[in-house]
Amino acid sequence: MSRSSEDYRIEFSNIAAKALKNISKNDRGLIIELLKAVQADPYDRALTCKLKGAWEGCRRARKGSWRIVYYPPRDNVIYIVYIRQRDEKTYKKS
């Protein structure tokens, strides 16, 4: 059975919502495009991958230097943990 993007709702952590608000307009467009792709298929192997270690259970989507870490759908909700540009702190839990 195929699911459509209307089947999934996206919710943001406070950190992710704040990050999205503070991203430049150009980069925000990239992030929104990526969020729509994740919403359409949160398990797309070409776009996302499972995370290991401290982030086990989460998935990561990337576009350019941007990363979105999220929990796969539960009760049709994709929970965005954070949105960040890739650097040495990207996958370190605080």
N, C-alpha and C positions, 0 to 999 in steps of 0.2 A: 504494500500500500504506500503510495507516494503522498507526502505531506506538502502543503503549500506554506509560503511564508506567513500567511494569515493565521496558521495554526500555532505559531510561536510568538510570544510576547517577549520583549527585551526589558529587563530591569537593570539599573545601574547601582553599584555601590556608591557611597558618598564620594569616595576618592575618584572613581571613574567619571562620575557626573561633573565633579570639579575640574578634572583634567580636560574633559570634552569642552567645557565652557571656556577654558583658558587657551585652547589650541587656536592657532591662526586660522583665518577664514579658508585659505587654500588647503591647509592640512586637514581642517575639519571636514571639507568635502571628501577627501580621501578616506577619512575615518568613517563617515556616514555611508559611503559606498561599501566599505568593508563590513560594516555592521549589517547592511542590507543583505550582503552575500552570506554572512553567518546566519542571519535570520532565515534565509531561504533554504540553507542546508548546513546546519551546525556540525555535520560530520564529513563535509567535503574534504577528501584526502588531498586534493590539489591545493587547497586553501588553508587547511587547518591540520594540526597534529596534536596528539596526546602529550601531556607534559609528565615528566618523571620527577622523582625526588620529593622535595617539599611541596611541589605543586601537583602531585599525583591526584588524579580525579578531575583535573581541569584540562582545558584545551587552549590552544593558542592559534590565533589567526594573525597573519602579517601582510603588510603592504608597504613596500619600500622599507624605511627604517622604523615604521610604526608597528607596535605589537598590541594586540588585544588579548587579554587572558580572561577566560570565562568558564563557568560551569555549564556543562551540557544541559539540555532541557530536562527539567523536572516539572511535572504538572504543566507542560507547555510553556514554561518560562526559562529563558536563557538569561543567566545572571552574569553581567559583566563585572569582573573583579577590578580590573584596571586597564587603562589605556596609557601607553608610554612609548616614547622613542627608545629604540634599542641602545643600551649602554651597559656598563659592567654591573649595574644594580638592577637591571630589568627583572631577573628571575630570583632575586633574593627577597625572601619574606621578611617584613619588618616586624 
